[in-house]
């Protein structure tokens, strides 16, 4: 990189640093707060079978055990250092065949629950995601014409933590163009061919709507014409702000707010093909995939566990932390009926739409039931984070 490019890049990074310093000061100085409590005050704690949550936690431990032991686990003091969590992970690894009692005793022994609050308000918003099925081909044909891209060669990621330790794990995405780091092309530009030869096409899909929803979910099963299935995993995003197209459709009076779901959005787009591309392009965020041998994997590269993995905003909740969640979820087959959901999950993923102190996205798994739950999940709720004693 030439001297001029380095100067321009430095100015860009310093501007981003100033923004993040201001943002984090505001977030943790005035909004984010924790209240220490006990397991007896967690609603229905004793009724939950935490065996799968324990197994999910051990999957997170694979990554936790690689972290710098002296570094903070999260961005707030109560999260302690990675060494505290490493000690807990080593204890978890000594338990090979947990049952309900063993799993529950493990969490009660090593952790203390804290309610999470936003401006002293414990209530937040929760959604769901799942592993969708795409139909595609490794070669472009008359049926399969929509590209599924790998990470472009000209995509640049800047880890701000390398410039300021307070911004650990904060990453911005851009494109080095004419010696200047600029925002990466948005969805509309990519759909018009902005990537050129900079990105490899992993496969070709049969419609842009399904590919769009696979990007929202962050992973997908790709079924080839011979019925062989490949796993597409999240590799990177273009760094653009995520916009929920459901809100766009509501604002355009295309769908009533009370009827918004993944299924209703998909139906509307399918029934209005002449408007679909324009609506999809309202979401500037774009996801690039990679082929994976297993998964799906969360942001810490741990395999996700249905109904026990939670996507969170890592500005507030550190990956690997156990989260006790209280909310309601849709009853299968019903557009309106809900059932209580009181379970222990592990923070193992992130998402472009998952922003906020009390904000979560439940991973439901694969299949029609998972798709229904994920598509109709849009409920208020609250959570507690479990932190080392």
C-alpha positions as CSV (number, residue, x, y, z in Angstrom):
1,X,0.0,0.0,0.0
2,X,1.4,3.5,-0.9
3,X,2.1,6.2,1.7
4,X,-0.9,8.2,0.5
5,X,-3.2,5.2,0.9
6,X,-1.9,4.6,4.4
7,X,-2.7,8.2,5.4
8,X,-6.2,8.0,4.0
9,X,-6.8,4.6,5.7
10,X,-5.5,6.0,9.0
11,X,-7.9,9.0,8.8
12,X,-10.8,6.6,8.0
13,X,-9.9,4.3,10.9
14,X,-9.5,7.2,13.4
15,X,-12.9,8.5,12.4
16,X,-14.4,5.0,13.0
17,X,-12.5,4.8,16.4
18,X,-14.0,8.1,17.5
19,X,-17.5,6.9,16.7
20,X,-17.1,3.6,18.5
21,X,-15.5,5.3,21.6
22,X,-18.5,7.6,21.8
23,X,-21.0,4.8,21.2
24,X,-19.5,2.5,23.8
25,X,-19.3,5.3,26.4
26,X,-22.9,6.1,25.9
27,X,-24.0,2.5,25.8
28,X,-22.3,1.3,28.9
29,X,-22.2,4.6,30.8
30,X,-25.9,5.3,30.6
31,X,-28.0,2.4,29.3
32,X,-26.6,-1.0,30.0
33,X,-27.0,-2.3,33.6
34,X,-27.0,-5.6,35.4
35,X,-28.8,-6.5,38.6
36,X,-27.5,-9.5,40.6
37,X,-30.1,-12.1,41.5
38,X,-30.4,-15.8,42.3
39,X,-31.5,-19.0,40.4
40,X,-34.6,-19.2,42.7
41,X,-35.8,-15.9,41.1
42,X,-35.4,-17.2,37.5
43,X,-38.9,-18.1,36.3
44,X,-39.3,-21.9,35.9
45,X,-35.6,-22.5,36.3
46,X,-36.1,-25.9,37.9
47,X,-38.5,-27.1,35.2
48,X,-36.0,-26.6,32.4
49,X,-33.9,-29.5,31.2
50,X,-30.5,-27.9,30.6
51,X,-28.7,-30.9,29.2
52,X,-28.6,-29.5,25.6
53,X,-27.6,-26.1,26.9
54,X,-24.7,-27.7,28.8
55,X,-23.7,-29.5,25.6
56,X,-23.9,-26.3,23.6
57,X,-21.8,-24.5,26.3
58,X,-19.1,-27.1,25.9
59,X,-19.1,-26.4,22.2
60,X,-18.4,-22.8,23.0
61,X,-15.7,-23.8,25.3
62,X,-13.6,-25.1,22.3
63,X,-13.2,-21.4,21.3
64,X,-13.1,-19.9,24.8
65,X,-10.1,-22.1,25.7
66,X,-8.1,-20.5,22.8
67,X,-8.6,-16.9,24.1
68,X,-6.0,-14.8,25.9
69,X,-6.5,-15.7,29.6
70,X,-5.7,-12.1,30.7
71,X,-8.2,-10.4,28.3
72,X,-11.7,-9.5,29.5
73,X,-14.4,-12.0,28.5
74,X,-16.9,-9.2,27.8
75,X,-17.0,-5.4,27.7
76,X,-18.2,-4.9,31.3
77,X,-16.3,-5.7,34.6
78,X,-18.7,-8.4,35.9
79,X,-17.9,-10.6,32.9
80,X,-14.4,-11.1,34.4
81,X,-11.4,-12.4,32.4
82,X,-11.2,-15.3,30.0
83,X,-9.2,-17.2,32.6
84,X,-12.3,-17.4,34.8
85,X,-14.2,-18.9,31.9
86,X,-11.4,-21.2,31.0
87,X,-11.6,-22.7,34.5
88,X,-15.3,-23.3,34.1
89,X,-14.8,-24.8,30.7
90,X,-12.2,-27.2,32.1
91,X,-14.7,-28.3,34.7
92,X,-17.4,-28.8,32.1
93,X,-15.1,-30.9,30.0
94,X,-14.8,-33.4,32.9
95,X,-18.5,-34.1,32.6
96,X,-19.1,-36.5,29.7
97,X,-22.7,-37.7,30.0
98,X,-24.8,-35.0,31.8
99,X,-28.4,-35.5,32.7
100,X,-30.9,-32.9,33.8
101,X,-29.7,-32.8,37.4
102,X,-26.0,-32.7,36.6
103,X,-26.4,-30.0,34.0
104,X,-28.5,-27.8,36.3
105,X,-26.1,-28.3,39.2
106,X,-23.2,-27.3,37.0
107,X,-24.7,-23.9,36.1
108,X,-25.8,-23.3,39.7
109,X,-22.3,-24.2,41.0
110,X,-20.2,-22.0,38.7
111,X,-22.5,-19.1,37.8
112,X,-24.6,-16.3,39.3
113,X,-27.5,-14.8,37.3
114,X,-27.9,-11.1,36.5
115,X,-30.9,-9.5,35.0
116,X,-30.0,-7.3,31.9
117,X,-31.5,-3.9,31.7
118,X,-31.7,-1.1,29.1
119,X,-32.2,2.2,30.9
120,X,-33.5,0.2,33.9
121,X,-36.0,-1.5,31.6
122,X,-35.6,-5.3,31.5
123,X,-37.9,-5.8,28.4
124,X,-36.6,-6.5,24.9
125,X,-37.5,-8.1,21.6
126,X,-36.8,-11.6,20.4
127,X,-37.0,-13.3,16.9
128,X,-35.9,-16.6,15.4
129,X,-33.9,-18.0,12.6
130,X,-33.4,-21.5,11.0
131,X,-31.5,-23.5,8.4
132,X,-33.4,-23.0,5.1
133,X,-33.2,-25.3,2.0
134,X,-32.1,-23.9,-1.3
135,X,-32.3,-25.6,-4.7
136,X,-29.3,-24.9,-6.9
137,X,-26.6,-26.1,-9.2
138,X,-22.8,-25.9,-9.4
139,X,-23.2,-24.8,-13.0
140,X,-25.3,-22.0,-14.4
141,X,-28.2,-23.3,-16.5
142,X,-31.5,-22.0,-17.8
143,X,-33.1,-23.0,-14.4
144,X,-30.3,-21.9,-12.1
145,X,-29.3,-18.3,-13.0
146,X,-28.9,-16.5,-9.6
147,X,-25.3,-16.4,-8.2
148,X,-24.5,-17.5,-4.7
149,X,-21.2,-15.7,-4.0
150,X,-18.1,-16.5,-1.9
151,X,-16.1,-13.7,-0.3
152,X,-14.9,-11.2,-2.8
153,X,-11.1,-10.7,-3.2
154,X,-11.3,-6.9,-2.8
155,X,-13.3,-7.0,0.4
156,X,-11.2,-5.4,3.2
157,X,-11.9,-5.9,6.9
158,X,-10.3,-3.6,9.5
159,X,-10.1,-4.9,13.1
160,X,-10.4,-1.8,15.1
161,X,-9.2,-3.6,18.2
162,X,-5.7,-3.6,16.7
163,X,-5.8,0.2,16.9
164,X,-7.5,0.5,20.3
165,X,-7.9,-2.5,22.8
166,X,-11.2,-1.0,24.0
167,X,-12.6,-1.8,20.5
168,X,-11.7,-5.5,20.6
169,X,-13.7,-7.5,18.1
170,X,-15.1,-4.4,16.4
171,X,-14.7,-4.8,12.6
172,X,-15.5,-2.5,9.7
173,X,-15.8,-3.7,6.1
174,X,-14.8,-1.8,3.0
175,X,-13.2,-1.8,-0.4
176,X,-9.9,-0.2,-1.3
177,X,-10.6,1.8,-4.4
178,X,-8.4,4.5,-5.9
179,X,-6.2,4.4,-2.8
180,X,-9.1,5.1,-0.5
181,X,-11.0,2.7,1.8
182,X,-14.7,3.1,0.9
183,X,-17.9,1.3,1.9
184,X,-18.3,-2.0,0.1
185,X,-21.0,-2.0,-2.7
186,X,-24.6,-2.5,-1.4
187,X,-27.1,-5.1,-2.5
188,X,-28.4,-3.2,-5.4
189,X,-24.9,-2.6,-6.8
190,X,-23.9,-6.2,-6.3
191,X,-27.1,-7.4,-8.1
192,X,-26.1,-5.1,-11.0
193,X,-22.7,-6.8,-11.3
194,X,-20.5,-4.6,-9.1
195,X,-18.4,-7.6,-8.0
196,X,-17.2,-8.3,-11.5
197,X,-14.6,-11.0,-11.3
198,X,-13.7,-10.3,-7.7
199,X,-16.0,-12.9,-6.2
200,X,-16.3,-16.7,-6.9
201,X,-19.7,-18.0,-7.6
202,X,-20.1,-21.0,-5.3
203,X,-23.4,-22.2,-6.9
204,X,-26.4,-20.9,-8.8
205,X,-29.9,-20.8,-7.3
206,X,-33.2,-21.0,-9.0
207,X,-34.7,-17.7,-7.5
208,X,-33.4,-14.6,-5.8
209,X,-36.0,-14.6,-3.1
210,X,-34.9,-17.8,-1.5
211,X,-31.2,-16.8,-1.7
212,X,-32.1,-13.5,0.0
213,X,-33.8,-15.4,2.9
214,X,-30.8,-17.7,3.1
215,X,-28.6,-14.6,3.6
216,X,-30.9,-13.4,6.3
217,X,-30.6,-16.7,8.1
218,X,-26.8,-16.8,7.6
219,X,-26.6,-20.4,6.4
220,X,-28.5,-22.9,4.2
221,X,-28.6,-26.4,2.8
222,X,-28.1,-26.4,-0.9
223,X,-29.8,-29.3,-2.7
224,X,-28.3,-30.1,-6.1
225,X,-30.2,-31.6,-9.0
226,X,-28.9,-35.1,-8.1
227,X,-30.4,-34.5,-4.5
228,X,-26.9,-34.3,-3.0
229,X,-26.8,-31.6,-0.3
230,X,-24.1,-29.0,0.5
231,X,-23.9,-26.8,3.5
232,X,-23.5,-23.1,2.9
233,X,-22.2,-21.2,5.9
234,X,-21.8,-17.5,6.6
235,X,-18.4,-16.2,5.5
236,X,-18.7,-12.4,5.6
237,X,-21.0,-9.5,5.0
238,X,-20.6,-6.3,3.0
239,X,-20.7,-4.2,6.1
240,X,-23.8,-2.3,5.1
241,X,-26.6,-1.5,7.5
242,X,-29.4,-4.2,7.7
243,X,-32.9,-3.1,6.8
244,X,-35.8,-5.3,7.5
245,X,-37.9,-5.5,4.3
246,X,-40.9,-6.4,6.4
247,X,-40.9,-2.8,7.6
248,X,-40.6,-1.6,4.0
249,X,-43.7,-3.6,3.0
250,X,-45.6,-2.3,6.0
251,X,-44.7,1.3,5.1
252,X,-45.8,0.7,1.6
253,X,-49.1,-0.7,2.8
254,X,-48.4,-4.0,1.1
255,X,-48.8,-6.1,4.2
256,X,-50.5,-5.1,7.5
257,X,-48.1,-5.0,10.4
258,X,-50.1,-7.5,12.4
259,X,-49.7,-10.0,9.5
260,X,-45.9,-9.6,9.0
261,X,-43.9,-12.9,9.1
262,X,-41.2,-14.5,7.1
263,X,-43.9,-16.6,5.3
264,X,-46.2,-13.6,4.5
265,X,-43.2,-11.6,3.2
266,X,-42.1,-14.6,1.0
267,X,-45.6,-15.0,-0.3
268,X,-45.9,-11.3,-1.2
269,X,-42.6,-11.2,-3.0
270,X,-43.4,-14.4,-5.0
271,X,-46.8,-13.0,-6.0
272,X,-45.2,-9.6,-7.1
273,X,-42.2,-10.6,-9.1
274,X,-42.1,-7.3,-10.9
275,X,-41.5,-5.5,-7.5
276,X,-39.5,-8.1,-5.7
277,X,-36.0,-7.0,-6.8
278,X,-36.6,-3.4,-5.8
279,X,-38.0,-4.4,-2.4
280,X,-35.1,-6.8,-1.7
281,X,-32.6,-4.0,-2.7
282,X,-34.0,-1.9,0.1
283,X,-31.8,-4.0,2.4
284,X,-28.3,-2.9,1.5
285,X,-26.7,-5.6,3.6
286,X,-25.4,-8.6,1.6
287,X,-24.0,-11.9,2.8
288,X,-21.2,-14.0,1.2
289,X,-21.1,-17.7,1.9
290,X,-18.5,-20.5,2.1
291,X,-19.0,-24.3,1.8
292,X,-18.7,-26.0,5.1
293,X,-18.2,-29.7,6.0
294,X,-20.5,-29.4,9.1
295,X,-22.7,-26.9,10.9
296,X,-24.3,-24.6,10.8
297,X,-21.8,-22.7,12.8
298,X,-22.3,-19.5,14.8
299,X,-20.0,-16.5,15.0
300,X,-17.6,-18.2,17.4
301,X,-17.4,-21.1,15.0
302,X,-19.3,-23.4,17.3
303,X,-22.0,-25.7,15.9
304,X,-25.4,-24.3,16.6
305,X,-27.9,-26.3,18.8
306,X,-31.6,-26.0,18.0
307,X,-33.5,-24.0,20.6
308,X,-30.3,-23.7,22.7
309,X,-28.2,-21.3,20.6
310,X,-29.0,-17.5,20.7
311,X,-27.8,-14.8,18.4
312,X,-27.0,-11.6,20.3
313,X,-25.5,-8.1,20.0
314,X,-21.9,-8.6,21.1
315,X,-21.6,-4.9,22.0
316,X,-23.4,-6.0,25.2
317,X,-23.5,-9.8,25.4
318,X,-20.2,-11.8,25.0
319,X,-20.3,-14.9,22.9
320,X,-20.2,-18.1,25.0
321,X,-22.3,-16.7,27.9
322,X,-25.3,-18.7,29.1
323,X,-28.5,-16.7,28.8
324,X,-31.8,-17.5,30.7
325,X,-34.6,-16.4,28.3
326,X,-38.2,-15.7,29.2
327,X,-40.5,-15.0,26.3
328,X,-43.3,-16.6,24.3
329,X,-43.1,-18.6,21.0
330,X,-45.6,-19.5,18.3
331,X,-47.6,-22.7,18.6
332,X,-47.1,-24.8,15.5
333,X,-49.8,-24.1,12.9
334,X,-51.3,-21.1,14.6
335,X,-50.9,-17.5,13.4
336,X,-51.9,-16.1,16.8
337,X,-51.5,-18.5,19.6
338,X,-48.4,-18.5,21.8
339,X,-46.8,-20.7,24.4
340,X,-44.4,-19.7,27.3
341,X,-40.7,-20.2,26.6
342,X,-38.4,-20.4,29.6
343,X,-35.1,-22.0,28.7
344,X,-31.3,-21.6,29.1
345,X,-29.5,-20.8,25.8
346,X,-25.9,-20.0,24.9
347,X,-24.9,-16.8,23.1
348,X,-23.2,-18.3,20.1
349,X,-24.1,-16.1,17.1
350,X,-24.7,-12.6,15.8
351,X,-26.8,-11.1,13.0
352,X,-27.2,-7.9,11.0
353,X,-30.6,-7.3,12.5
354,X,-29.7,-8.3,16.1
355,X,-28.9,-4.9,17.6
356,X,-29.7,-3.7,21.1
357,X,-29.1,-4.4,24.7
358,X,-32.0,-6.8,25.1
359,X,-32.3,-8.4,21.7
360,X,-32.0,-12.0,20.7
361,X,-32.6,-14.4,17.8
362,X,-33.3,-18.1,18.7
363,X,-31.9,-20.7,16.3
364,X,-34.7,-23.2,15.7
365,X,-32.9,-25.8,13.5
366,X,-34.0,-27.1,10.1
367,X,-37.2,-28.3,8.6
368,X,-40.8,-27.1,8.3
369,X,-41.5,-26.7,12.0
370,X,-38.3,-24.7,12.5
371,X,-39.2,-22.5,9.5
372,X,-42.7,-21.9,11.0
373,X,-41.3,-21.0,14.5
374,X,-38.5,-18.8,13.1
375,X,-40.8,-17.1,10.6
376,X,-43.5,-16.2,13.2
377,X,-41.2,-15.4,16.1
378,X,-41.5,-11.7,17.0
379,X,-42.1,-11.5,20.7
380,X,-41.2,-9.3,23.7
381,X,-39.3,-10.9,26.5
382,X,-36.4,-10.5,28.8
383,X,-33.2,-12.3,29.7
384,X,-30.7,-12.9,32.4
385,X,-27.0,-13.5,31.8
386,X,-25.1,-16.1,33.8
387,X,-21.6,-14.8,35.0
388,X,-18.9,-16.6,36.9
389,X,-19.2,-16.5,40.7
